[in-house]
């Protein structure tokens, strides 16, 4: 399991000569939110980046669901076809979900199941298949406004 010690978060510093010193930051490999400074727990003994989703308040529930036997997929434009194909082969109805975006009709996610039990996972959301075969959606984190 991931070391749960809180990470430091060193601010960017402007030096007397006008140069800038930064500390490399680590983001969650599930949702890309900043976690804090990179440290020794971020690379395993083989040089691979470690899974730090358990450190992330947003992704920790997904890690816990996976430990309970759930399967999770992040629904993106790139993963859409793979997820739909996998579920289709398992006899689960899937279909693109369409909405009007900026005046154009566009696929914005994946609809899974039919009737009252169907769920909609928008791009960025995580689709969760529970051991009993049911599905839920873990919504993508809200994007923070930067004011830029």
C-alpha positions in Angstrom: 0.0 0.0 0.0 1.1 3.6 -0.6 2.9 5.5 2.2 0.2 7.7 3.7 2.6 10.3 5.1 1.5 13.8 4.0 3.6 15.2 1.3 5.3 18.5 1.5 4.3 21.2 -0.9 7.3 23.5 -1.5 6.3 26.8 -3.0 8.1 28.2 -6.1 10.8 30.6 -5.0 12.3 33.6 -6.7 16.0 33.9 -6.1 17.9 37.2 -5.5 19.4 37.0 -9.0 15.9 36.8 -10.5 16.0 33.1 -11.3 13.2 30.8 -10.1 13.6 27.6 -8.1 10.9 25.0 -8.3 10.3 21.6 -6.6 9.0 18.9 -9.0 5.4 18.0 -8.1 3.6 14.7 -8.2 0.1 14.3 -9.6 -2.4 11.5 -8.9 -2.1 8.9 -11.7 -5.9 8.6 -11.6 -7.3 12.1 -11.9 -4.1 14.3 -12.4 -4.7 16.5 -9.3 -1.6 17.8 -7.6 -0.6 15.8 -4.5 2.6 17.7 -3.5 6.4 17.3 -3.9 7.9 14.3 -5.6 9.8 12.1 -3.1 11.4 8.6 -2.8 8.0 6.8 -2.7 7.2 7.8 -6.3 9.6 5.3 -8.0 9.8 1.6 -7.3 13.0 -0.4 -7.2 12.7 -1.0 -11.0 12.4 2.7 -11.8 8.7 2.6 -12.5 6.3 5.3 -11.2 4.2 4.0 -8.3 0.4 4.1 -8.1 -0.4 7.0 -5.8 -4.2 7.1 -6.2 -4.6 6.0 -2.5 -3.0 9.4 -1.5 -5.6 11.3 -3.5 -8.9 12.2 -1.7 -10.8 11.9 -5.0 -9.3 8.5 -6.1 -8.9 6.7 -2.8 -12.5 5.4 -3.0 -11.7 3.8 -6.3 -8.6 2.0 -4.8 -10.9 0.8 -2.0 -13.5 -0.5 -4.5 -10.8 -2.3 -6.5 -9.6 -4.0 -3.3 -13.2 -5.2 -2.8 -13.2 -6.9 -6.2 -14.7 -4.1 -8.4 -13.4 -3.3 -11.9 -12.9 0.3 -12.8 -12.4 2.1 -16.1 -11.9 5.8 -16.7 -14.2 6.8 -19.6 -12.3 8.9 -22.1 -12.6 9.5 -25.8 -9.6 7.1 -26.1 -10.9 4.4 -23.8 -14.6 4.6 -25.0 -14.4 1.9 -27.7 -12.4 -0.5 -25.6 -14.8 -0.3 -22.6 -17.8 -0.6 -24.9 -16.3 -3.7 -26.6 -15.3 -5.4 -23.4 -18.8 -4.9 -21.9 -20.6 -5.9 -25.1 -18.7 -9.2 -25.1 -20.0 -9.7 -21.6 -23.6 -9.1 -22.7 -23.9 -5.6 -21.2 -25.7 -3.0 -23.3 -23.6 0.1 -24.0 -24.2 3.1 -26.1 -22.7 6.5 -26.6 -24.4 9.3 -24.8 -25.1 12.3 -27.0 -25.6 16.0 -26.0 -25.5 19.3 -27.7 -22.1 20.9 -27.1 -21.5 24.4 -28.5 -24.4 24.0 -30.9 -23.2 20.6 -32.2 -24.4 17.1 -31.3 -21.5 15.2 -29.8 -20.8 12.1 -27.7 -20.1 13.1 -24.2 -19.9 9.7 -22.5 -20.9 6.1 -22.3 -24.4 4.9 -21.3 -24.2 1.4 -19.7 -27.2 -0.8 -19.1 -30.9 -0.3 -19.9 -34.0 0.8 -18.1 -33.9 2.1 -14.5 -30.5 0.5 -13.8 -28.6 2.3 -16.6 -25.8 4.6 -15.7 -24.1 7.4 -17.6 -20.4 7.9 -17.3 -19.3 11.2 -18.9 -15.8 11.6 -20.2 -13.4 11.8 -17.3 -15.7 9.8 -15.0 -14.8 6.4 -13.7 -17.2 3.5 -14.5 -17.3 0.9 -11.7 -18.5 -2.7 -12.1 -19.3 -4.3 -8.8 -18.8 -8.0 -8.2 -22.6 -8.5 -8.3 -22.6 -7.1 -11.9 -24.1 -3.8 -11.1 -22.5 -0.5 -12.2 -22.0 2.9 -10.6 -20.2 6.0 -11.6 -17.5 7.8 -9.7 -17.6 11.4 -11.1 -14.5 13.2 -12.3 -13.3 15.9 -9.9 -14.6 19.4 -10.5 -12.0 21.4 -12.5 -10.8 24.3 -10.3 -11.1 27.7 -11.9 -7.7 29.4 -12.3 -9.0 32.8 -13.1 -6.7 33.0 -16.1 
